[in-house]
Amino acid sequence: MLKRLKTDIIMHIQKNIPLYLTVLFAILTGIAAGTFTAGAMSSDQKSALGGYLEAFFQHTSQMPINKSAVFWQSVWQNFQSTFLIWLAGLFMFGMPFVILFVGIRSFFIGFALGFLISQYRFGGILFTLVCIIPQTLVYLPSVLGIGVIALEYSIERLKNRKNIMSREQMKRNMGNYTLKILVLFLALVAGSLIEAYISPVFFGLFRWVFD
């Protein structure tokens, strides 16, 4: 089963290398834009955001984190991103919007990483490596796959716009498309589990960074 899955993934990548490169470029551009934006913030803006983080970590030292609330908030954010990309992929000319939504999703990752590192230097790097990178390593490949599948479906619709398909065939194609997106969304949910239940375990090690 796993061997078949691995083979299917490799074949899909080989078949869609231009699409993977396009979505990867959107991800890297989004991360770079987020990092640049974080670095370009004024000192007052950085102080305000830093104050929020300091208050958060002071609160967590007194009260335990509501991990369930963090999990569902993360799932909701991932659902919003996935839904928008899925929706854009349904349209024949939805390719630019797929790339846009992928870039926006990546922007927030880049912003968080850029702010933590620029504001807290070595401590921010350590915090990022232990508490941010683990779920990010799940999020980015999942978003990459979702973006590629959405682009692929949109392009196929554009190519076949003059072909007459039965309603059953259209439903079958859309069902397969939605199922692939759903599988990758479940991978995002796994990332949310890491974000909510594993990463916070290490927060106590980094309170000194935000004091």
C-alpha positions in Angstrom: 0.0 0.0 0.0 2.7 2.5 1.0 4.9 1.4 -1.9 2.0 2.0 -4.3 1.3 5.4 -2.8 5.0 6.4 -3.1 5.0 5.3 -6.7 1.8 7.3 -7.5 3.3 10.4 -5.8 6.6 10.1 -7.8 4.7 9.6 -11.1 2.4 12.6 -10.3 5.4 14.8 -9.7 7.2 13.6 -12.9 4.0 14.3 -14.9 3.4 17.7 -13.4 6.9 19.1 -12.8 6.0 22.6 -14.3 3.0 22.8 -12.0 5.1 21.8 -9.0 7.7 24.4 -9.9 5.0 27.1 -10.3 3.3 26.4 -6.9 6.7 26.1 -5.3 7.6 29.5 -6.7 4.4 30.9 -5.2 5.2 29.4 -1.8 8.7 30.8 -1.8 7.5 34.2 -3.0 4.9 34.2 -0.2 7.4 33.3 2.4 9.9 35.9 1.2 7.2 38.6 1.1 6.2 37.7 4.6 9.8 37.7 5.9 10.4 41.1 4.2 7.2 42.6 5.6 8.2 41.5 9.1 11.6 43.0 8.7 10.2 46.2 7.4 7.9 46.8 10.4 8.5 49.9 12.4 10.0 49.6 15.9 6.7 50.6 17.4 4.9 47.8 15.5 7.5 45.3 16.5 7.3 46.4 20.1 3.5 46.1 20.1 3.6 42.6 18.6 6.5 41.6 20.9 4.4 42.8 23.9 1.6 40.6 22.8 3.9 37.6 22.7 5.4 38.4 26.1 1.9 38.7 27.6 1.0 35.4 26.0 3.9 33.6 27.5 3.4 35.2 30.9 -0.2 33.9 30.7 0.9 30.4 29.8 3.2 30.3 32.8 0.2 30.8 35.0 -2.5 29.1 33.1 -2.3 26.0 30.8 -2.8 26.5 27.1 -6.2 25.5 25.8 -4.9 23.0 23.4 -8.3 22.1 22.0 -9.0 25.7 21.2 -5.6 26.1 19.5 -6.2 22.9 17.5 -9.7 23.9 16.2 -8.5 27.4 15.4 -5.6 26.0 13.4 -8.0 23.5 11.6 -10.3 26.4 10.8 -7.5 28.5 9.3 -6.3 25.5 7.3 -9.8 24.8 6.1 -10.2 28.3 4.9 -7.0 28.2 2.8 -7.9 24.8 1.4 -11.4 25.7 0.6 -10.3 28.9 -1.3 -7.7 26.9 -3.3 -10.2 24.1 -4.0 -12.8 26.6 -5.1 -10.4 28.5 -7.4 -9.5 25.1 -9.0 -13.1 24.5 -10.0 -13.0 27.3 -12.6 -11.3 27.2 -16.0 -9.6 30.5 -15.4 -8.9 30.0 -11.7 -5.2 29.3 -12.1 -4.1 32.9 -11.0 -6.3 32.7 -7.9 -4.9 29.3 -7.0 -1.4 30.8 -7.1 -2.6 33.9 -5.2 -4.2 31.9 -2.3 -1.1 29.6 -2.0 1.1 32.7 -1.8 -1.1 34.3 0.8 -1.0 31.1 2.9 2.7 31.1 2.7 3.0 34.8 3.5 1.8 34.2 7.0 4.3 31.5 7.6 7.1 33.8 6.3 5.9 36.7 8.4 5.9 34.6 11.6 9.4 33.2 10.9 10.7 36.6 9.9 9.4 38.4 12.9 10.6 35.8 15.4 14.1 35.7 14.0 14.5 39.4 13.4 13.1 40.4 16.8 14.6 37.7 19.0 17.7 36.7 17.1 19.2 33.5 18.5 16.4 32.8 20.8 13.9 33.3 18.0 15.8 30.9 15.8 15.8 28.2 18.5 12.1 28.8 19.2 11.4 28.6 15.5 13.3 25.4 15.0 11.6 23.6 17.9 8.1 25.1 18.0 7.3 26.4 14.5 9.3 24.3 12.0 7.8 20.8 12.9 4.2 21.7 11.8 5.5 23.9 9.0 7.3 20.9 7.5 3.8 19.3 7.3 2.0 22.4 6.1 4.2 23.4 3.2 4.2 20.1 1.3 0.5 19.8 1.9 -0.2 23.3 0.5 2.1 22.5 -2.4 0.2 19.3 -3.2 -3.2 21.1 -2.9 -2.1 23.9 -5.1 -0.8 21.5 -7.8 -4.0 19.4 -7.8 -6.1 22.6 -8.1 -4.0 23.9 -10.9 -4.1 20.5 -12.7 -7.9 20.4 -12.4 -8.4 23.9 -13.6 -6.1 23.4 -16.6 -7.9 20.1 -17.5 -11.2 22.0 -17.4 -9.8 24.6 -19.7 -8.4 22.0 -22.1 -11.7 20.1 -22.2 -14.0 23.2 -22.4 -15.1 22.3 -25.9 -15.7 18.6 -25.1 -19.1 17.6 -24.1 -19.1 15.4 -21.0 -22.0 13.7 -19.3 -23.2 14.9 -16.0 -22.0 11.7 -14.4 -18.5 12.1 -15.8 -18.4 15.7 -14.5 -19.5 14.6 -11.1 -16.9 11.8 -11.1 -14.1 14.1 -12.1 -15.1 16.7 -9.5 -15.4 13.9 -6.9 -11.9 12.6 -7.6 -10.6 16.2 -7.5 -12.3 16.9 -4.1 -11.1 13.6 -2.7 -7.5 14.4 -3.5 -7.8 17.8 -1.8 -9.5 16.2 1.2 -6.7 13.7 1.7 -4.1 16.6 1.7 -6.4 18.6 4.0 -6.2 15.7 6.5 -2.4 16.1 6.3 -2.9 19.7 7.3 -5.0 18.5 10.2 -2.1 16.4 11.3 0.0 19.5 11.3 -2.6 21.2 13.4 -2.3 18.3 15.9 1.5 19.0 16.1 0.9 22.7 16.5 -1.7 22.3 19.3 -0.5 19.3 21.2 3.2 18.8 20.6 4.8 22.2 20.0 3.3 23.8 23.2 5.1 21.2 25.3 8.3 23.0 24.6 7.0 26.5 25.2 8.3 26.5 28.8 11.9 26.1 27.5 11.7 29.4 25.7 10.0 31.8 28.1 13.4 33.5 28.6 13.2 34.5 24.9 10.1 36.6 25.4 10.7 38.0 28.9 
